[in-house]
Amino acid sequence: MANSTDRGRTVTSRVLAVLGAFTPARPELTLAQICRITGLRHATAHRLVRELVGWGALERVPSGAYVVGLRLWELGTLNPRGLPLRVRAMPFMEDLHAATRQHVQLAVLDGGAALVVERISAAGAVPVVSQVGGRLPLHASAVGKVLLAHADDGLFAEVTGDGLARFTTATVTDPAALRVALAECRRTGVAVVREEMSAGAYSVAAPITDAKGRVIAGLSVVGPDPAIHRLVPAVLMAGRGISRGA
């Protein structure tokens, strides 16, 4: 819990703290909850929230709580890794989903995590922890490994610096072993993950590149089949198709 003080904090940092209080796990917050999470005084939080509502960054729902407003969504669509990428990728994702009947997801690098920007799912598909707008760890997800494999060494050091979280008994938590896996990803062009995020979930991912050959996203299929590697050709083809349109 944050300390309840506004001292030493700029107006910008306070506004960002309010917006940052909302997460996929906390999409709706009361003013009291915002104060508790941010450490802002009630009067300060109330003033900032009122201004954010007036601008459209937040909206008040009938219960009296607040949710993220559409104005932020409109701004988010201007990011070239957001809506334009999703629009370009969707036909390939739909084809891949039709062929596999499993989760198909698109993710981009955001700080030290893979941000899921689009997903297509099917009823009865294997349960997964990801959702659109959610983040996946770079070391334990297929899309994360694809993105980490093509990032600079600085990110690897950042991700492994405080230790690697273990989600299942299969999660790779040894930095040396992770380096080997990332090298294999660069060699083959794909990342294959078997039950590293959750039991019974297998995934294969391929990179998506821009016109200069830089990896800008990862595309994956998540399913219950231990022989997920059989989908490698299909995922690679879809990734290359999206890349050609970049």
Phi and psi in degrees as GROMACS dihedral restraints (atoms count N, CA, C in turn):
[ dihedral_restraints ]
;  ai    aj    ak    al  type     phi  dphi    fc
    3     4     5     6     1   -74.2    20    10
    4     5     6     7     1   154.5    20    10
    6     7     8     9     1   -73.1    20    10
    7     8     9    10     1   137.9    20    10
    9    10    11    12     1   -80.1    20    10
   10    11    12    13     1    79.1    20    10
   12    13    14    15     1  -151.3    20    10
   13    14    15    16     1   146.4    20    10
   15    16    17    18     1  -104.4    20    10
   16    17    18    19     1    -2.2    20    10
   18    19    20    21     1   -65.2    20    10
   19    20    21    22     1   139.3    20    10
   21    22    23    24     1    76.1    20    10
   22    23    24    25     1     5.5    20    10
   24    25    26    27     1  -108.7    20    10
   25    26    27    28     1   131.4    20    10
   27    28    29    30     1   -74.1    20    10
   28    29    30    31     1   164.8    20    10
   30    31    32    33     1   -61.2    20    10
   31    32    33    34     1   -41.1    20    10
   33    34    35    36     1   -61.0    20    10
   34    35    36    37     1   -44.7    20    10
   36    37    38    39     1   -64.7    20    10
   37    38    39    40     1   -33.1    20    10
   39    40    41    42     1   -69.5    20    10
   40    41    42    43     1   -43.0    20    10
   42    43    44    45     1   -62.4    20    10
   43    44    45    46     1   -44.2    20    10
   45    46    47    48     1   -64.8    20    10
   46    47    48    49     1   -34.3    20    10
   48    49    50    51     1   -64.0    20    10
   49    50    51    52     1   -40.4    20    10
   51    52    53    54     1   -63.0    20    10
   52    53    54    55     1   -49.3    20    10
   54    55    56    57     1   -65.4    20    10
   55    56    57    58     1   -37.6    20    10
   57    58    59    60     1   -70.5    20    10
   58    59    60    61     1   -12.9    20    10
   60    61    62    63     1   -68.7    20    10
   61    62    63    64     1   -23.8    20    10
   63    64    65    66     1   -85.4    20    10
   64    65    66    67     1   129.7    20    10
   66    67    68    69     1  -138.4    20    10
   67    68    69    70     1   169.1    20    10
   69    70    71    72     1   -55.4    20    10
   70    71    72    73     1   -31.0    20    10
   72    73    74    75     1   -82.4    20    10
   73    74    75    76     1   -17.7    20    10
   75    76    77    78     1  -130.9    20    10
   76    77    78    79     1    66.8    20    10
   78    79    80    81     1   -77.3    20    10
   79    80    81    82     1   -15.2    20    10
   81    82    83    84     1  -133.8    20    10
   82    83    84    85     1   124.7    20    10
   84    85    86    87     1  -133.5    20    10
   85    86    87    88     1   143.3    20    10
   87    88    89    90     1   -83.7    20    10
   88    89    90    91     1   167.7    20    10
   90    91    92    93     1   -62.0    20    10
   91    92    93    94     1   -39.0    20    10
   93    94    95    96     1   -63.0    20    10
   94    95    96    97     1   -40.0    20    10
   96    97    98    99     1   -67.0    20    10
   97    98    99   100     1   -40.0    20    10
   99   100   101   102     1   -60.9    20    10
  100   101   102   103     1   -43.0    20    10
  102   103   104   105     1   -61.1    20    10
  103   104   105   106     1   -44.7    20    10
  105   106   107   108     1   -65.3    20    10
  106   107   108   109     1   -40.4    20    10
  108   109   110   111     1   -73.5    20    10
  109   110   111   112     1   -40.5    20    10
  111   112   113   114     1   -88.2    20    10
  112   113   114   115     1   -22.4    20    10
  114   115   116   117     1    79.8    20    10
  115   116   117   118     1     9.6    20    10
  117   118   119   120     1   -80.6    20    10
  118   119   120   121     1   149.2    20    10
  120   121   122   123     1   -66.9    20    10
  121   122   123   124     1   153.7    20    10
  123   124   125   126     1   -57.4    20    10
  124   125   126   127     1   -44.2    20    10
  126   127   128   129     1   -63.9    20    10
  127   128   129   130     1   -41.6    20    10
  129   130   131   132     1   -65.6    20    10
  130   131   132   133     1   -47.3    20    10
  132   133   134   135     1   -62.5    20    10
  133   134   135   136     1   -41.0    20    10
  135   136   137   138     1   -62.1    20    10
  136   137   138   139     1   -42.9    20    10
  138   139   140   141     1   -65.0    20    10
  139   140   141   142     1   -45.8    20    10
  141   142   143   144     1   -65.9    20    10
  142   143   144   145     1   -41.7    20    10
  144   145   146   147     1   -63.9    20    10
  145   146   147   148     1   -41.5    20    10
  147   148   149   150     1   -60.9    20    10
  148   149   150   151     1   -41.9    20    10
  150   151   152   153     1   -68.0    20    10
  151   152   153   154     1   -38.2    20    10
  153   154   155   156     1   -67.6    20    10
  154   155   156   157     1   -34.7    20    10
  156   157   158   159     1   -67.3    20    10
  157   158   159   160     1   -42.6    20    10
  159   160   161   162     1   -61.9    20    10
  160   161   162   163     1   -34.1    20    10
  162   163   164   165     1   -82.9    20    10
  163   164   165   166     1   -19.7    20    10
  165   166   167   168     1   101.6    20    10
  166   167   168   169     1     4.4    20    10
  168   169   170   171     1   -75.9    20    10
  169   170   171   172     1   -26.9    20    10
  171   172   173   174     1  -128.9    20    10
  172   173   174   175     1   156.9    20    10
  174   175   176   177     1  -131.1    20    10
  175   176   177   178     1   145.3    20    10
  177   178   179   180     1   -97.9    20    10
  178   179   180   181     1   129.7    20    10
  180   181   182   183     1   -95.8    20    10
  181   182   183   184     1   166.1    20    10
  183   184   185   186     1   -54.3    20    10
  184   185   186   187     1   -29.1    20    10
  186   187   188   189     1   -71.0    20    10
  187   188   189   190     1   -12.9    20    10
  189   190   191   192     1    98.7    20    10
  190   191   192   193     1    -9.7    20    10
  192   193   194   195     1   -81.5    20    10
  193   194   195   196     1   177.2    20    10
  195   196   197   198     1  -122.4    20    10
  196   197   198   199     1   148.9    20    10
  198   199   200   201     1  -133.0    20    10
  199   200   201   202     1   164.0    20    10
  201   202   203   204     1   -65.6    20    10
  202   203   204   205     1   136.8    20    10
  204   205   206   207     1   -87.5    20    10
  205   206   207   208     1   164.8    20    10
  207   208   209   210     1   -68.6    20    10
  208   209   210   211     1   -20.9    20    10
  210   211   212   213     1   -61.1    20    10
  211   212   213   214     1   -37.8    20    10
  213   214   215   216     1   -69.1    20    10
  214   215   216   217     1   -36.9    20    10
  216   217   218   219     1   -62.8    20    10
  217   218   219   220     1   -41.5    20    10
  219   220   221   222     1   -60.8    20    10
  220   221   222   223     1   -41.8    20    10
  222   223   224   225     1   -66.3    20    10
  223   224   225   226     1   -40.1    20    10
  225   226   227   228     1   -61.5    20    10
  226   227   228   229     1   -31.0    20    10
  228   229   230   231     1   -68.9    20    10
  229   230   231   232     1   -15.5    20    10
  231   232   233   234     1   -78.4    20    10
  232   233   234   235     1   -16.5    20    10
  234   235   236   237     1   -69.0    20    10
  235   236   237   238     1   127.7    20    10
  237   238   239   240     1   -63.4    20    10
  238   239   240   241     1   -18.5    20    10
  240   241   242   243     1   -92.1    20    10
  241   242   243   244     1     2.6    20    10
  243   244   245   246     1   -99.0    20    10
  244   245   246   247     1  -109.1    20    10
  246   247   248   249     1   -58.9    20    10
  247   248   249   250     1   -47.1    20    10
  249   250   251   252     1   -57.4    20    10
  250   251   252   253     1   -41.6    20    10
  252   253   254   255     1   -65.3    20    10
  253   254   255   256     1   -42.5    20    10
  255   256   257   258     1   -63.9    20    10
  256   257   258   259     1   -42.3    20    10
  258   259   260   261     1   -62.4    20    10
  259   260   261   262     1   -42.8    20    10
  261   262   263   264     1   -67.0    20    10
  262   263   264   265     1   -36.2    20    10
  264   265   266   267     1   -82.0    20    10
  265   266   267   268     1   -25.3    20    10
  267   268   269   270     1   -55.9    20    10
  268   269   270   271     1   -45.6    20    10
  270   271   272   273     1   -59.3    20    10
  271   272   273   274     1   -38.3    20    10
  273   274   275   276     1   -71.9    20    10
  274   275   276   277     1   -37.1    20    10
  276   277   278   279     1   -65.7    20    10
  277   278   279   280     1   -39.5    20    10
  279   280   281   282     1   -65.8    20    10
  280   281   282   283     1   -40.5    20    10
  282   283   284   285     1   -64.3    20    10
  283   284   285   286     1   -42.2    20    10
  285   286   287   288     1   -65.8    20    10
  286   287   288   289     1   -38.7    20    10
  288   289   290   291     1   -66.9    20    10
  289   290   291   292     1   -41.3    20    10
  291   292   293   294     1   -63.2    20    10
  292   293   294   295     1   -34.3    20    10
  294   295   296   297     1   -78.5    20    10
  295   296   297   298     1   -30.7    20    10
  297   298   299   300     1  -106.6    20    10
  298   299   300   301     1   -27.1    20    10
  300   301   302   303     1    57.4    20    10
  301   302   303   304     1    32.7    20    10
  303   304   305   306     1  -126.0    20    10
  304   305   306   307     1   177.4    20    10
  306   307   308   309     1   -63.9    20    10
  307   308   309   310     1   133.7    20    10
  309   310   311   312     1  -124.3    20    10
  310   311   312   313     1   125.2    20    10
  312   313   314   315     1  -135.6    20    10
  313   314   315   316     1   152.0    20    10
  315   316   317   318     1  -119.8    20    10
  316   317   318   319     1   130.0    20    10
  318   319   320   321     1  -137.9    20    10
  319   320   321   322     1   151.3    20    10
  321   322   323   324     1  -124.0    20    10
  322   323   324   325     1   160.1    20    10
  324   325   326   327     1   -75.3    20    10
  325   326   327   328     1   128.9    20    10
  327   328   329   330     1  -138.4    20    10
  328   329   330   331     1    98.8    20    10
  330   331   332   333     1    66.3    20    10
  331   332   333   334     1  -123.3    20    10
  333   334   335   336     1  -104.1    20    10
  334   335   336   337     1    28.7    20    10
  336   337   338   339     1  -146.1    20    10
  337   338   339   340     1   168.2    20    10
  339   340   341   342     1   -99.3    20    10
  340   341   342   343     1   118.0    20    10
  342   343   344   345     1   -91.7    20    10
  343   344   345   346     1   120.8    20    10
  345   346   347   348     1   -78.5    20    10
  346   347   348   349     1   116.5    20    10
  348   349   350   351     1  -103.4    20    10
  349   350   351   352     1   -14.0    20    10
  351   352   353   354     1  -159.5    20    10
  352   353   354   355     1   147.9    20    10
  354   355   356   357     1  -153.8    20    10
  355   356   357   358     1   140.7    20    10
  357   358   359   360     1  -118.8    20    10
  358   359   360   361     1   129.1    20    10
  360   361   362   363     1  -126.0    20    10
  361   362   363   364     1   166.8    20    10
  363   364   365   366     1  -127.9    20    10
  364   365   366   367     1   148.6    20    10
  366   367   368   369     1   -61.8    20    10
  367   368   369   370     1   134.6    20    10
  369   370   371   372     1    85.1    20    10
  370   371   372   373     1    -0.3    20    10
  372   373   374   375     1   -69.8    20    10
  373   374   375   376     1   161.1    20    10
  375   376   377   378     1   -57.2    20    10
  376   377   378   379     1   135.6    20    10
  378   379   380   381     1   -61.1    20    10
  379   380   381   382     1   138.2    20    10
  381   382   383   384     1  -131.5    20    10
  382   383   384   385     1   158.8    20    10
  384   385   386   387     1   -89.0    20    10
  385   386   387   388     1   -13.6    20    10
  387   388   389   390     1   -84.4    20    10
  388   389   390   391     1   158.2    20    10
  390   391   392   393     1  -153.9    20    10
  391   392   393   394     1   161.2    20    10
  393   394   395   396     1   -61.3    20    10
  394   395   396   397     1   129.2    20    10
  396   397   398   399     1    90.9    20    10
  397   398   399   400     1    -8.2    20    10
  399   400   401   402     1   -91.4    20    10
  400   401   402   403     1   169.9    20    10
  402   403   404   405     1  -119.9    20    10
  403   404   405   406     1   145.0    20    10
  405   406   407   408     1  -117.2    20    10
  406   407   408   409     1   144.7    20    10
  408   409   410   411     1   -67.5    20    10
  409   410   411   412     1   141.2    20    10
  411   412   413   414     1   -69.1    20    10
  412   413   414   415     1   -29.5    20    10
  414   415   416   417     1   -87.2    20    10
  415   416   417   418     1   -14.5    20    10
  417   418   419   420     1  -120.8    20    10
  418   419   420   421     1     1.0    20    10
  420   421   422   423     1  -119.1    20    10
  421   422   423   424     1   152.5    20    10
  423   424   425   426     1   -64.9    20    10
  424   425   426   427     1   -46.6    20    10
  426   427   428   429     1   -64.3    20    10
  427   428   429   430     1   -35.7    20    10
  429   430   431   432     1   -64.0    20    10
  430   431   432   433     1   -42.6    20    10
  432   433   434   435     1   -66.9    20    10
  433   434   435   436     1   -37.1    20    10
  435   436   437   438     1   -60.9    20    10
  436   437   438   439     1   -45.3    20    10
  438   439   440   441     1   -68.6    20    10
  439   440   441   442     1   -41.6    20    10
  441   442   443   444     1   -68.5    20    10
  442   443   444   445     1   -35.2    20    10
  444   445   446   447     1   -62.5    20    10
  445   446   447   448     1   -28.4    20    10
  447   448   449   450     1  -108.1    20    10
  448   449   450   451     1    11.3    20    10
  450   451   452   453     1   -93.9    20    10
  451   452   453   454     1   174.1    20    10
  453   454   455   456     1   -79.4    20    10
  454   455   456   457     1   167.2    20    10
  456   457   458   459     1   -64.1    20    10
  457   458   459   460     1   -23.9    20    10
  459   460   461   462     1   -61.3    20    10
  460   461   462   463     1   -39.2    20    10
  462   463   464   465     1   -69.0    20    10
  463   464   465   466     1   -39.5    20    10
  465   466   467   468     1   -58.6    20    10
  466   467   468   469     1   -45.0    20    10
  468   469   470   471     1   -62.9    20    10
  469   470   471   472     1   -38.6    20    10
  471   472   473   474     1   -65.9    20    10
  472   473   474   475     1   -44.7    20    10
  474   475   476   477     1   -66.5    20    10
  475   476   477   478     1   -38.4    20    10
  477   478   479   480     1   -93.6    20    10
  478   479   480   481     1    -9.2    20    10
  480   481   482   483     1   -57.1    20    10
  481   482   483   484     1   -41.8    20    10
  483   484   485   486     1  -101.5    20    10
  484   485   486   487     1    17.1    20    10
  486   487   488   489     1    91.7    20    10
  487   488   489   490     1   155.7    20    10
  489   490   491   492     1  -104.2    20    10
  490   491   492   493     1   127.9    20    10
  492   493   494   495     1   -66.8    20    10
  493   494   495   496     1   141.3    20    10
  495   496   497   498     1  -101.6    20    10
  496   497   498   499     1   125.7    20    10
  498   499   500   501     1  -104.0    20    10
  499   500   501   502     1   -33.7    20    10
  501   502   503   504     1  -142.2    20    10
  502   503   504   505     1   177.0    20    10
  504   505   506   507     1   -67.2    20    10
  505   506   507   508     1   -16.6    20    10
  507   508   509   510     1   -92.2    20    10
  508   509   510   511     1    -8.8    20    10
  510   511   512   513     1   -61.8    20    10
  511   512   513   514     1   132.3    20    10
  513   514   515   516     1   -78.3    20    10
  514   515   516   517     1   115.5    20    10
  516   517   518   519     1  -117.7    20    10
  517   518   519   520     1    -1.7    20    10
  519   520   521   522     1   -93.2    20    10
  520   521   522   523     1   119.5    20    10
  522   523   524   525     1   -54.5    20    10
  523   524   525   526     1   -38.3    20    10
  525   526   527   528     1   -64.8    20    10
  526   527   528   529     1   -42.2    20    10
  528   529   530   531     1   -67.0    20    10
  529   530   531   532     1   -35.5    20    10
  531   532   533   534     1   -65.9    20    10
  532   533   534   535     1   -40.3    20    10
  534   535   536   537     1   -59.1    20    10
  535   536   537   538     1   -41.3    20    10
  537   538   539   540     1   -62.8    20    10
  538   539   540   541     1   -43.3    20    10
  540   541   542   543     1   -63.8    20    10
  541   542   543   544     1   -39.4    20    10
  543   544   545   546     1   -69.1    20    10
  544   545   546   547     1   -37.3    20    10
  546   547   548   549     1   -63.9    20    10
  547   548   549   550     1   -39.5    20    10
  549   550   551   552     1   -65.8    20    10
  550   551   552   553     1   -35.6    20    10
  552   553   554   555     1   -63.5    20    10
  553   554   555   556     1   -43.8    20    10
  555   556   557   558     1   -65.8    20    10
  556   557   558   559     1   -35.5    20    10
  558   559   560   561     1   -70.4    20    10
  559   560   561   562     1   -43.5    20    10
  561   562   563   564     1   -91.9    20    10
  562   563   564   565     1   -21.2    20    10
  564   565   566   567     1    88.1    20    10
  565   566   567   568     1     1.3    20    10
  567   568   569   570     1  -139.8    20    10
  568   569   570   571     1   161.5    20    10
  570   571   572   573     1  -121.4    20    10
  571   572   573   574     1   132.5    20    10
  573   574   575   576     1  -119.1    20    10
  574   575   576   577     1   124.9    20    10
  576   577   578   579     1  -121.6    20    10
  577   578   579   580     1   132.0    20    10
  579   580   581   582     1  -121.4    20    10
  580   581   582   583     1   103.9    20    10
  582   583   584   585     1    58.2    20    10
  583   584   585   586     1    30.7    20    10
  585   586   587   588     1   -82.8    20    10
  586   587   588   589     1   -26.9    20    10
  588   589   590   591     1   -94.9    20    10
  589   590   591   592     1   -42.1    20    10
  591   592   593   594     1  -155.9    20    10
  592   593   594   595     1   149.8    20    10
  594   595   596   597     1   -62.1    20    10
  595   596   597   598     1   135.0    20    10
  597   598   599   600     1    85.1    20    10
  598   599   600   601     1     1.2    20    10
  600   601   602   603     1  -111.3    20    10
  601   602   603   604     1   124.6    20    10
  603   604   605   606     1  -122.0    20    10
  604   605   606   607     1   145.3    20    10
  606   607   608   609     1  -145.3    20    10
  607   608   609   610     1   148.7    20    10
  609   610   611   612     1  -133.4    20    10
  610   611   612   613     1   137.2    20    10
  612   613   614   615     1  -135.9    20    10
  613   614   615   616     1   151.3    20    10
  615   616   617   618     1  -130.3    20    10
  616   617   618   619     1   153.5    20    10
  618   619   620   621     1   -80.4    20    10
  619   620   621   622     1   155.6    20    10
  621   622   623   624     1  -117.9    20    10
  622   623   624   625     1   129.5    20    10
  624   625   626   627     1  -115.1    20    10
  625   626   627   628     1   159.5    20    10
  627   628   629   630     1   -92.9    20    10
  628   629   630   631     1  -172.7    20    10
  630   631   632   633     1   -63.4    20    10
  631   632   633   634     1   -20.4    20    10
  633   634   635   636     1   -96.8    20    10
  634   635   636   637     1     6.7    20    10
  636   637   638   639     1    83.5    20    10
  637   638   639   640     1     8.2    20    10
  639   640   641   642     1   -83.7    20    10
  640   641   642   643     1   137.5    20    10
  642   643   644   645     1   -74.2    20    10
  643   644   645   646     1   121.2    20    10
  645   646   647   648     1  -114.9    20    10
  646   647   648   649     1   -11.7    20    10
  648   649   650   651     1  -164.5    20    10
  649   650   651   652     1   171.1    20    10
  651   652   653   654     1  -130.6    20    10
  652   653   654   655     1   143.6    20    10
  654   655   656   657     1  -119.6    20    10
  655   656   657   658     1   131.7    20    10
  657   658   659   660     1  -139.1    20    10
  658   659   660   661     1   159.3    20    10
  660   661   662   663     1  -118.6    20    10
  661   662   663   664     1   133.3    20    10
  663   664   665   666     1  -119.5    20    10
  664   665   666   667     1   127.1    20    10
  666   667   668   669     1  -150.8    20    10
  667   668   669   670     1  -178.1    20    10
  669   670   671   672     1   -93.4    20    10
  670   671   672   673     1    -1.6    20    10
  672   673   674   675     1   -86.4    20    10
  673   674   675   676     1   118.4    20    10
  675   676   677   678     1   -58.0    20    10
  676   677   678   679     1   -24.1    20    10
  678   679   680   681     1   -89.7    20    10
  679   680   681   682     1    44.1    20    10
  681   682   683   684     1   -62.0    20    10
  682   683   684   685     1   -22.9    20    10
  684   685   686   687     1   -60.7    20    10
  685   686   687   688     1   -18.1    20    10
  687   688   689   690     1   -66.1    20    10
  688   689   690   691     1   -17.8    20    10
  690   691   692   693     1   -90.3    20    10
  691   692   693   694     1    -0.7    20    10
  693   694   695   696     1   -52.6    20    10
  694   695   696   697     1   -50.7    20    10
  696   697   698   699     1   -57.9    20    10
  697   698   699   700     1   -41.1    20    10
  699   700   701   702     1   -67.4    20    10
  700   701   702   703     1   -41.8    20    10
  702   703   704   705     1   -68.6    20    10
  703   704   705   706     1   -40.7    20    10
  705   706   707   708     1   -60.5    20    10
  706   707   708   709     1   -43.3    20    10
  708   709   710   711     1   -64.3    20    10
  709   710   711   712     1   -42.0    20    10
  711   712   713   714     1   -65.3    20    10
  712   713   714   715     1   -43.0    20    10
  714   715   716   717     1   -60.8    20    10
  715   716   717   718     1   -40.7    20    10
  717   718   719   720     1   -69.4    20    10
  718   719   720   721     1   -34.8    20    10
  720   721   722   723     1   -64.0    20    10
  721   722   723   724     1   -42.8    20    10
  723   724   725   726     1   -65.1    20    10
  724   725   726   727     1   -40.6    20    10
  726   727   728   729     1   -62.0    20    10
  727   728   729   730     1   -36.7    20    10
  729   730   731   732     1   -62.9    20    10
  730   731   732   733     1   -26.5    20    10
  732   733   734   735     1   -89.2    20    10
  733   734   735   736     1    -2.1    20    10
